């Protein structure tokens, strides 16, 4: 079993600019992406950030549009934190953490207007596409938030429409038509405050010692969503510092991941 580090020990390391895995405070772990790994899904991806691993899948279904948007499709995000991925997760309905991750992923996609929902209309007032995004944890070693957002982004990126016959989806019969996405796909970055230090992409021990958390969904040109977590506040200076780092890191990751 891996050694567990208490909060005081972690703070002591961070004050000296060190982390237990050898990274600097604002360095991410190695990111690996495998696309199209679930052949029953319209789009899918497996993302590894260090030892943290998740799978994201996209299914497309037909539904009646909402009355306030008769010519636009919609999207739903679900997250399942599997007990196989962590002893802290239990079987059953989604817990608060799973619900929060789903909402943060949803907000980053929705507020960036990544999907053109108008192009998901099949018959105005009658039939539209709904994009179902499902995320499953395979191993939790910290920062499930960013891993989930990346898995969703890559699954959307490679998703294609299934065929329709008599207003019914022919699952298993795919077209070559891609989802209508903007070219500028958002990146989510989660920063944690431990004591007086700010770190990016925490391992599980660091995450458990966090005083505050800030997740930012952004493209190189815009910040689209922010989500604060944890009991302690961030100062204005800390937020300015985080936003400056996030902008540079988003550009770096988009280039590295070809996203």
URHUJO-V729936 format. One record per backbone hydrogen bond with DSSP energy under -1.0 kcal/mol. CO is the residue of the C=O (numbers start at 1). NH is the residue of the N-H. If there is no record, write none. Layout:
{{CO | NH} {CO | NH}}
This chain:
{{6 | 10} {7 | 11} {8 | 12} {9 | 13} {10 | 14} {11 | 15} {13 | 16} {13 | 18} {14 | 17} {19 | 22} {24 | 27} {25 | 200} {30 | 50} {32 | 48} {34 | 46} {38 | 41} {42 | 160} {43 | 58} {44 | 36} {45 | 56} {46 | 34} {47 | 54} {48 | 32} {49 | 52} {52 | 49} {53 | 138} {53 | 139} {54 | 47} {55 | 136} {56 | 45} {57 | 134} {58 | 42} {58 | 43} {59 | 132} {61 | 130} {63 | 128} {66 | 69} {69 | 72} {70 | 125} {74 | 131} {76 | 133} {78 | 135} {80 | 137} {82 | 85} {85 | 140} {86 | 89} {95 | 99} {96 | 100} {97 | 101} {98 | 102} {99 | 103} {100 | 104} {101 | 105} {102 | 106} {103 | 107} {104 | 108} {105 | 109} {106 | 110} {107 | 111} {109 | 114} {110 | 113} {114 | 182} {115 | 117} {116 | 119} {117 | 73} {117 | 120} {118 | 121} {120 | 129} {123 | 126} {123 | 127} {127 | 122} {127 | 123} {128 | 63} {129 | 74} {130 | 61} {131 | 76} {132 | 59} {133 | 78} {134 | 57} {135 | 80} {136 | 55} {139 | 53} {143 | 147} {144 | 148} {145 | 149} {146 | 150} {147 | 151} {148 | 152} {149 | 153} {150 | 154} {151 | 155} {152 | 156} {153 | 157} {154 | 158} {159 | 179} {161 | 175} {163 | 170} {165 | 168} {168 | 165} {169 | 171} {170 | 173} {173 | 163} {177 | 161} {179 | 181} {180 | 116} {183 | 185} {187 | 218} {189 | 216} {190 | 201} {191 | 214} {192 | 199} {193 | 211} {193 | 212} {194 | 197} {197 | 194} {199 | 192} {203 | 207} {204 | 208} {207 | 210} {211 | 232} {212 | 193} {213 | 229} {214 | 191} {215 | 227} {216 | 189} {217 | 224} {217 | 225} {218 | 187} {222 | 219} {225 | 217} {227 | 215} {229 | 213} {235 | 239} {236 | 240} {237 | 241} {238 | 242} {239 | 243} {240 | 244} {241 | 245} {242 | 246} {243 | 247} {244 | 248} {245 | 249} {246 | 250} {247 | 251} {248 | 252} {249 | 253} {250 | 254} {251 | 255} {252 | 256} {253 | 257} {254 | 259}}
